[in-house]
Amino acid sequence: MTRVFVIDDDPTTENVLKAYFRRLGGETIADCAFAKSDHEALEIIQSGAEFDVALIALDREPISGVSLFHQIKDRTFRVPRIALASGQDIAMIRQAMNEGAVDFMVKPLVFEDFETTIRRILETVERRRNNWKESAAYSALRKEIDIAADLQQRILPTEFPATEGYEISAHMLPARVMGGDFYDVFACDNGDIGFVVADVSGKGVPAAFYMAVARTLIHSVAASIANPAECLAQVNELLCNHHIPGMFVSVFYGRLDPKTHRITYTNGGHQLPFKAGNGTTPVELEGGNGVVLGVAPELEYLQEQVELAPGEFLFVFTDGVTEAFDNDQRAFGEGRLADCLADISNETAEQVIYQVGLAINGFVGDADQHDDITSLIIRRR
């Protein structure tokens, strides 16, 4: 419903407009206010009244024309203005248009011209109003997503359990505002250090929510089940009990015993890590195989062990590392990753993460990032 504001002291114009508004019908014009001077107009505006369109006389002495709106202190008052001219004074009409009028009508008003102008302006008003609502809704949604993305990043640990003789570092770079990759490192009651790198199917908000659920379940179950394979089997059951079509998660989960330097690990459909360090050729771990979590219940997971010698490290990652593509659609690949790890095998854990990131950036150049990139390193000093 349209609210109209008329600023004109000509009684003939007022009577004509009232009659025209009636002809347009109540579905078009809901309310109409008349002011006969600048003072009356400003009082109405300052009262907080809202309008969709204003009609302003240009050549009536008590009224300043379109420049009246320059006197309004409340800059939030915005309304399209139509100039009402009593003659064909082009200079006056041009000045009104320069001062912000969106259109003009010449008295005596003809209904057909009046109706065409009003309906055209109102269509523009409605279009702008819808655009504003959509823009405001998008801005609000974007703000909520940014907050959620910040919360997601805060979920990922930035400080890791102090482990004598070891360095731990990790990093996740989402492809979108929110990602589906995650990592976790936590101290266990028996002195072990648990660590997880996982990749949720999909991208964006759904993957981020599923990531939070999966991470919480793994962390919770790991507190009561020391065996990594049994832990993933239990988490898989819980995820399947709350099955979400199309959603699943690949997981590499290991537990480090700092006293024996052995890592017991299991793998739920995830990329196997590389073991490197001491100038040796990086090698991919074997065994501990299993399928992704959240697809089918009652699955068994296997586990294996690996021991870290002084200076060796385990580099755990998601497929966003090896499947980072350049503009020619070439993948970074496991071969380049292995070569990179060999070149930086004597660096600190934090430097290894950083140097791998630089190598990926140098390879892909300005190509778009299509997947989250996550890596975690546990290095024995």
C-alpha positions in Angstrom: 0.0 0.0 0.0 1.4 3.4 -1.1 1.6 6.5 1.2 1.7 9.8 -0.7 2.9 13.2 0.5 1.6 16.3 -1.4 3.2 19.7 -0.8 1.1 22.3 -2.6 -1.1 25.1 -1.3 -3.3 25.2 -4.5 -6.8 23.9 -3.4 -7.7 23.0 -7.0 -4.7 20.7 -7.2 -5.6 19.1 -3.8 -9.2 18.4 -5.0 -8.0 17.0 -8.3 -5.4 14.8 -6.6 -7.9 13.4 -4.1 -10.2 12.6 -7.0 -7.4 10.9 -8.9 -6.3 8.9 -5.9 -9.8 7.6 -5.5 -9.8 6.6 -9.1 -6.5 4.7 -8.6 -8.2 2.7 -5.9 -7.5 1.8 -2.3 -5.2 -1.0 -3.3 -2.8 1.5 -4.8 -3.1 4.5 -2.5 -3.4 3.7 1.2 -2.8 7.1 2.7 -2.3 10.7 1.5 -1.0 13.7 3.5 -1.2 17.3 2.3 1.0 20.3 3.4 0.4 23.8 2.3 3.8 25.3 3.2 7.4 24.5 4.0 6.6 24.8 7.7 3.7 22.3 7.5 5.8 19.9 5.4 8.8 19.9 7.8 6.5 19.3 10.8 5.0 16.3 9.1 8.4 14.9 8.1 9.9 15.6 11.5 6.9 13.8 13.2 8.4 10.5 11.8 5.7 10.0 9.2 6.9 7.7 6.3 5.9 8.0 2.7 6.6 6.2 -0.6 6.4 9.2 -2.9 6.1 13.0 -2.6 4.6 15.5 -5.0 6.0 19.0 -4.6 4.8 22.3 -6.2 7.6 24.3 -7.8 6.0 27.7 -8.3 4.0 28.4 -5.1 5.4 31.1 -2.8 4.9 29.3 0.6 6.8 26.3 -0.8 10.5 26.1 -1.7 10.0 23.4 -4.3 12.3 20.4 -4.3 15.0 22.4 -2.4 12.7 22.1 0.6 14.2 18.7 1.2 17.6 20.2 1.7 16.3 21.7 5.0 15.6 18.3 6.4 18.0 17.5 9.2 17.1 13.8 9.4 19.2 12.4 6.6 17.5 9.0 6.9 14.3 10.5 5.3 14.4 9.3 1.7 11.5 9.5 -0.7 11.3 9.9 -4.5 10.0 13.4 -5.4 7.8 14.3 -8.4 7.8 18.0 -9.3 4.4 19.7 -10.0 4.8 22.7 -12.4 2.1 25.2 -13.3 3.6 25.9 -16.7 6.1 24.9 -19.3 9.1 26.6 -17.6 11.8 24.2 -18.7 14.5 26.0 -16.7 12.5 25.5 -13.5 11.8 21.9 -14.3 15.4 21.3 -15.1 16.5 22.8 -11.8 14.0 20.6 -9.9 15.4 17.5 -11.7 19.0 18.7 -10.8 17.9 19.0 -7.1 16.7 15.4 -7.0 13.2 15.2 -8.5 12.8 11.8 -10.3 10.0 13.1 -12.6 7.6 16.0 -13.2 3.9 16.7 -14.1 2.5 19.8 -15.5 -0.8 21.4 -14.3 -3.6 21.1 -15.0 -3.1 17.4 -14.3 -4.5 14.9 -16.8 -5.4 11.6 -15.2 -3.8 9.4 -17.8 -0.5 11.2 -17.4 -0.8 11.2 -13.6 -1.6 7.5 -13.5 1.3 6.5 -15.8 3.8 8.6 -13.8 2.6 7.4 -10.4 2.6 3.8 -11.4 6.0 4.0 -13.0 7.5 5.7 -9.9 5.8 3.2 -7.5 7.2 0.3 -9.5 10.6 1.7 -9.1 10.0 2.2 -5.4 8.8 -1.4 -5.0 11.8 -2.7 -6.9 14.2 -0.6 -4.8 12.5 -1.7 -1.6 12.8 -5.4 -2.6 16.4 -4.9 -3.5 17.1 -3.2 -0.2 15.4 -6.1 1.6 17.4 -8.6 -0.3 20.6 -6.7 0.3 19.8 -6.3 4.0 18.9 -10.0 4.3 22.1 -11.0 2.5 24.2 -8.7 4.7 22.6 -10.2 7.8 23.2 -13.7 6.5 26.8 -12.9 5.5 27.4 -11.5 8.9 26.1 -14.7 10.5 28.2 -16.9 8.2 31.3 -14.8 9.1 30.6 -15.3 12.8 30.1 -19.0 12.2 33.3 -19.2 10.2 35.2 -17.4 13.0 33.7 -19.8 15.5 34.7 -22.8 13.4 38.3 -21.5 13.3 38.2 -21.1 17.0 37.2 -24.7 17.4 40.4 -25.8 15.8 43.2 -25.9 18.4 46.0 -23.3 18.1 47.9 -24.6 21.1 48.8 -28.2 21.5 49.5 -30.4 24.5 53.1 -30.0 25.7 54.9 -33.2 24.8 58.5 -33.6 25.9 60.7 -34.3 22.9 58.1 -33.5 20.3 56.9 -30.6 18.2 53.3 -30.4 16.9 51.9 -28.0 14.3 48.8 -27.8 12.2 46.9 -25.5 9.8 43.6 -25.5 7.9 42.9 -23.2 5.0 39.2 -23.4 3.9 38.3 -23.1 0.2 35.2 -21.1 1.2 34.3 -19.0 4.2 33.6 -22.2 6.1 35.3 -25.5 5.5 34.7 -29.2 6.1 38.3 -30.2 7.0 39.4 -30.3 10.6 42.2 -31.4 12.8 42.4 -32.0 16.5 45.2 -32.8 19.0 44.4 -33.8 22.6 46.0 -35.3 25.7 44.7 -38.7 26.8 44.4 -40.0 30.3 47.2 -42.6 29.9 49.7 -40.0 28.7 49.2 -40.6 25.0 48.7 -37.7 22.5 45.7 -38.2 20.2 45.6 -36.5 16.9 43.0 -36.4 14.1 42.9 -35.1 10.5 39.5 -35.4 8.8 37.7 -34.3 5.6 33.9 -34.0 5.5 32.2 -34.5 2.1 30.9 -31.3 0.5 31.7 -27.7 1.2 30.3 -24.7 2.9 27.9 -24.5 5.8 26.5 -28.1 5.7 30.1 -29.5 5.8 31.1 -27.2 8.6 28.2 -28.3 10.8 28.9 -32.0 10.1 32.6 -31.3 10.8 31.7 -29.9 14.2 29.5 -33.0 15.0 32.2 -35.4 13.8 35.0 -33.7 15.7 33.0 -33.6 19.0 32.1 -37.3 18.7 35.7 -38.4 18.0 37.0 -36.3 20.9 34.3 -37.7 23.2 34.7 -41.4 22.3 38.5 -41.2 22.3 38.3 -40.2 26.0 36.8 -43.6 26.9 38.2 -45.9 24.2 42.0 -46.0 23.9 42.1 -48.3 20.9 42.0 -46.1 17.7 40.2 -48.7 15.6 37.5 -49.3 18.2 37.1 -45.6 18.6 36.4 -45.0 14.9 34.1 -48.0 14.8 32.1 -46.4 17.7 32.0 -43.0 16.1 30.9 -44.5 12.8 27.9 -46.1 14.6 26.9 -42.8 16.2 27.1 -41.0 12.8 25.1 -43.7 11.1 22.4 -43.4 13.8 22.0 -39.8 12.8 22.4 -40.4 9.0 22.4 -37.3 6.9 22.1 -38.2 3.2 25.2 -37.4 1.2 27.3 -36.6 4.2 30.3 -38.6 5.4 33.8 -38.0 6.7 37.2 -39.5 6.1 39.4 -39.7 9.2 43.0 -40.5 10.0 43.3 -41.0 13.8 46.5 -41.8 15.7 47.7 -42.0 19.2 51.3 -41.2 20.1 53.0 -42.8 23.1 55.8 -40.3 23.9 57.6 -42.9 26.0 58.0 -45.6 23.3 57.7 -43.1 20.3 55.2 -45.4 18.7 52.1 -44.2 16.9 49.1 -46.5 16.8 46.8 -45.4 14.0 43.7 -46.3 12.0 42.4 -44.9 8.8 38.8 -44.3 7.8 39.0 -43.8 4.0 41.6 -41.0 4.4 44.9 -40.3 2.6 47.7 -42.0 4.4 50.4 -39.7 5.9 54.0 -39.5 5.0 56.8 -40.3 7.4 59.9 -38.3 6.7 62.9 -36.7 8.3 66.7 -37.2 8.8 67.3 -36.7 5.1 65.5 -40.0 4.2 63.1 -40.4 1.4 59.5 -39.7 2.6 57.4 -42.8 2.6 53.7 -43.3 2.8 52.3 -45.3 5.7 50.6 -48.6 5.1 47.7 -50.4 6.7 45.1 -49.4 9.2 42.6 -49.4 6.4 38.8 -48.8 6.7 36.0 -46.9 5.0 34.7 -43.4 5.5 32.5 -42.8 8.5 28.8 -42.2 8.4 27.8 -44.3 5.4 27.3 -47.9 6.7 27.0 -49.2 10.3 28.7 -52.2 11.9 32.0 -51.8 10.2 35.4 -52.9 11.5 38.5 -50.7 11.3 42.1 -52.0 11.3 45.1 -50.4 13.0 48.8 -50.4 12.6 51.9 -48.9 14.4 54.8 -46.9 13.3 57.8 -45.7 15.4 59.4 -42.3 15.0 63.2 -42.1 15.2 64.9 -38.9 16.4 64.4 -36.2 13.8 61.5 -38.0 12.0 58.0 -36.7 11.6 54.6 -37.7 10.5 52.9 -35.4 8.0 49.1 -35.9 7.9 47.0 -34.1 5.3 43.8 -33.9 3.4 43.4 -34.3 -0.3 43.2 -30.5 -0.7 47.0 -30.6 -0.5 47.7 -33.1 -3.3 44.7 -32.1 -5.3 45.5 -28.4 -5.5 45.3 -27.6 -9.2 47.0 -25.0 -11.3 45.5 -23.2 -14.2 46.3 -26.1 -16.5 44.4 -28.5 -14.2 47.5 -30.2 -13.1 47.4 -31.5 -9.5 50.2 -30.8 -7.0 50.3 -34.5 -6.4 51.9 -36.8 -3.9 55.2 -36.8 -5.8 55.6 -33.0 -5.4 54.6 -33.3 -1.8 57.2 -36.0 -1.1 59.9 -34.0 -2.8 58.9 -30.9 -0.8 59.0 -32.9 2.5 62.5 -34.3 1.5 63.8 -30.8 0.9 62.6 -29.5 4.3 63.0 -32.6 6.4 65.3 -30.9 9.0 63.0 -27.9 9.5 60.8 -27.4 12.6 57.3 -28.7 12.6 55.9 -25.1 12.1 58.3 -24.5 9.3 57.4 -27.7 7.5 53.7 -26.6 7.5 54.7 -23.2 6.3 57.1 -24.4 3.5 54.5 -26.9 2.2 52.0 -24.1 2.0 54.5 -21.9 0.0 55.2 -24.8 -2.3 51.4 -25.3 -3.0 50.9 -21.5 -3.5 53.9 -21.4 -5.9 52.5 -24.3 -7.9 48.9 -23.2 -8.3 49.7 -19.6 -8.9 46.5 -17.5 -9.3 44.2 -20.6 -9.9 41.1 -20.8 -7.7 41.3 -23.0 -4.5 38.7 -25.7 -4.9 39.2 -27.7 -1.7 40.1 -27.1 1.9 43.8 -27.5 2.6 44.7 -29.1 5.9 47.9 -30.5 7.3 49.3 -31.6 10.7 52.8 -32.6 11.7 54.1 -34.5 14.7 57.9 -34.3 14.8 60.3 -36.0 17.2 63.1 -33.7 18.0 
